[in-house]
Amino acid sequence: MPEEPEREPEWKRRRRLAAIFGETLPDTTSDERDDVGPSSGDSASDTWLKAQVPPHHGG
């Protein structure tokens, strides 16, 4: 009867696959994170435009 090769630990397998294919899924989903700043739905140009509003115009 052929001997089975020793099974690779799960953490090692995940590390090897991540090195080959990269991370496919984030550790948390967007609804679990507190998105602050430009990634909170505003595009980079919206964020820049809002930063250009003078203080005396409210903001």
Summary of the structure (lengths in Angstrom):
residues: 59
radius of gyration: 23.1
end to end distance: 76.0
largest distance: 83.5
contacts: 70
relative contact order: 0.07
helix: 49%
strand: 0%
